[in-house]
Amino acid sequence: MDITVLICAHNAEKTIKRALSSIDNDIPILLIDDFSTDSTVKLAKELKLKDLRIESPQLHLGVTNARQKAIDSIDTKYGIWMDADDAFFPNRIKVIYDTIISTDVDFVFDSAELWSGQTNCFIKDLSMPPFLLKPSNFCRLFERNYLPGPSWQGFKTRSAKNVRYDIMQKQSEDLDFNLRAIKANCSFKLITNKGYKQFSYPTSLSRNVKIQEFYTQRALKKHSYTSIFNLYVHNKLSDIIAKWAQIFVACTIQDFSNARIFLNELEDLAKNNNDIIDPAGPIPFPDSWKWFFYNAFCQMMQNDFQSAANSLRSANEILNREEIYNNLGFILAHLNDKRAVSCFKTAQQINNSYQDPIFNLKCMEKKDIKNLKYTKHPLRVFPSRSE
């Protein structure tokens, strides 16, 4: 097979042997060592793999720069990514390779399993959301990253070299790359085969929520609202779904003025519409519920707490969900209303794995209103690493 496994590693001595040992012996491996100060390179060499090449970027600028170094250095027609602390399941490379060859697409993504890096125990399946399997729906990554693994794809080398990584994108580089690949009219194939084993660690870079949010916003701000709307329409998605995408993006990048404009444009169609216009989509809830939820979120972020509380109560009359109670608790706490604690407790009772109300109850015990957490988007209905 004319394919190379690409791995970027920085101080991965605890996991590099596991990662490399999960790769078929006859497959070329390009290990980009990003200035490790531990035994990562030494341990990789000890495996005496048949076709292991180790290179480093000129400067230590982080994972995005290391990824671009890998793309610049690959010399096979196809490539496939692996993180240095993860592993492949048997036959993953062949499945990805055969899919690219048979479909002639630019990028292939598969499903995964999530494991604890500390205990080596299975946590859950990270299955491919059914709505993403329809090729025209891949653009919906603009709403949120719904891929089980946005950075583990197989690819045509030529396509990856054309898209390139933005080395100023210090995190969310995978989302940024994928969104720009979508806009570049690249083709994608998503498969349900579970080929990847991801290990989760409390110290993972993606756990730094504030930094992650900043770079997610940076990636989204590269694309205008009009271009996103036109992209959805081009992919034969309805104008209403395209308008919702604009709202999701505006809320994510904290552009609440435009979010309110888009909500006003949808008011006549959505506010009193209890139908679920997108039942197979990522948020299969009534449009009226979504309208009140996002209207409340914008009002809340603009410190119009009383109006936000009224909007959330309207949403709750349509559909009783935990996000409503968490955000209502956030609002009531800022209004010095003691019912905030009851709201957080209700959110936790509805979903005992929902982290925001759990954290918020601890804040309330310490009278720490400043650090309370709100939920900006409805919780995912498909399995993900974070929820």
Number of C-alpha atoms within 10 A of each C-alpha: 13 11 23 23 23 25 24 27 26 20 17 22 20 14 19 24 19 16 20 24 14 16 21 17 13 11 17 23 24 23 24 25 22 23 20 15 12 13 14 21 22 10 16 21 14 9 12 9 18 11 12 19 13 14 17 17 17 11 10 14 14 19 19 21 23 28 25 19 20 25 20 13 13 19 15 15 14 23 28 24 18 24 20 24 23 20 22 22 14 13 13 20 23 13 16 25 21 13 19 20 12 8 12 13 17 22 25 22 27 25 21 24 20 21 20 15 16 10 10 11 11 14 13 14 17 23 20 24 20 14 16 21 15 10 13 18 15 22 21 23 17 22 21 17 17 20 24 24 21 18 18 22 20 30 23 21 21 14 18 21 14 11 17 17 22 16 16 13 21 16 23 23 24 22 22 22 19 24 22 19 21 18 14 12 10 15 17 22 22 22 18 15 15 18 22 24 23 24 22 18 15 11 8 9 12 15 12 12 9 10 15 17 16 16 20 22 19 17 24 21 14 11 15 12 19 11 12 22 20 15 19 23 17 11 13 12 17 15 13 19 17 22 21 22 23 24 25 20 23 23 23 21 18 15 13 20 14 17 25 19 12 18 23 15 13 17 16 10 13 21 19 14 15 15 14 16 17 15 12 13 17 20 18 15 19 21 25 21 26 24 26 25 25 26 23 29 28 25 20 21 16 12 13 14 21 14 14 25 22 14 23 25 19 18 24 18 10 17 16 13 17 25 26 27 25 29 29 28 30 26 25 19 22 15 12 10 12 12 12 24 22 14 23 26 20 19 26 21 13 14 14 13 12 17 14 18 31 17 14 25 21 13 16 17 10 9 12 13 15 9 11 22 18 20 15 18 17 16 14 14 12 16 16 19 16 8 11
